[in-house]
């Protein structure tokens, strides 16, 4: 059973703020909140929380988004972690993954949206970076 998820909870907010601060440090542009992508990211979060973390569903979600809001490129970073909650867990886990962090720091991306929250005893976060 899925719990309701806001587009961005406190842990997601800490990740968003941390990414913005790190981008500023390296001279990358500040990301704007992508209100058009946010509903697709929230739906993708629900899919990941219900079916497990697989990047296979990303293509279908992206195609649906792109049909309404054509964009040049989207990078998805996602994670799942267990019951050991900390406000900085998502940010720390993304920072520890070169692929995830490289995407988050890539200056080509100018907007983004995050959906995050608990589903049962697991925490899920999905972020799309868009250019």
Residue pairs with C-beta under 8 A, 6 or more apart in sequence:
1 120
2 46
2 49
2 50
2 119
3 117
3 118
3 119
3 120
4 117
5 42
5 45
5 46
5 49
5 115
5 116
5 117
5 119
6 117
7 38
7 41
7 42
7 113
7 114
7 115
8 16
8 114
8 115
8 116
9 116
9 117
10 87
11 85
11 86
11 87
11 88
11 89
11 90
11 116
11 123
11 125
12 90
12 114
12 115
12 116
12 117
12 125
14 87
14 88
14 90
14 91
15 90
15 91
15 94
15 114
15 116
15 125
15 127
16 112
16 114
18 88
18 91
18 95
19 31
19 91
19 94
19 104
19 105
19 112
20 30
20 31
22 95
22 104
22 105
23 29
23 30
23 31
23 104
23 105
23 107
24 30
26 105
26 107
27 107
28 105
28 106
28 107
29 107
29 110
31 109
31 110
31 111
31 112
31 129
32 110
32 111
32 112
33 111
33 112
33 113
34 111
34 112
34 113
34 128
34 130
35 113
36 65
36 68
36 69
37 65
37 69
37 74
37 111
37 112
37 113
37 128
37 130
38 113
38 115
40 61
40 62
40 64
40 65
40 113
40 128
41 113
41 114
41 115
41 126
41 127
41 128
42 115
43 61
44 57
44 58
44 61
44 76
44 78
44 115
44 126
44 128
45 115
45 116
45 117
45 124
45 125
45 126
47 57
47 61
48 54
48 57
48 78
48 80
48 124
48 126
49 117
49 119
49 122
49 124
50 119
51 57
52 80
53 78
53 79
53 80
53 124
55 76
55 78
58 76
62 74
62 76
65 71
65 74
66 74
71 130
71 131
72 131
73 108
73 109
73 130
73 131
74 128
74 129
74 130
74 131
75 103
75 106
75 109
75 128
75 129
76 126
76 127
76 128
77 94
77 99
77 100
77 103
77 104
77 126
77 127
77 129
78 124
78 125
78 126
78 127
79 90
79 93
79 94
79 100
79 124
79 125
80 122
80 123
80 124
81 89
81 90
81 93
81 122
81 123
82 121
82 122
82 123
83 121
85 123
86 92
89 123
90 116
90 123
90 125
93 100
94 100
94 101
94 104
95 101
103 109
103 129
104 127
104 129
106 129
108 131
109 129
109 130
109 131
110 130
110 131
111 129
111 130
111 131
112 127
112 128
112 129
112 130
113 127
113 128
113 130
114 125
114 126
114 127
115 125
115 126
116 123
116 124
116 125
116 126
117 123
117 124
118 124
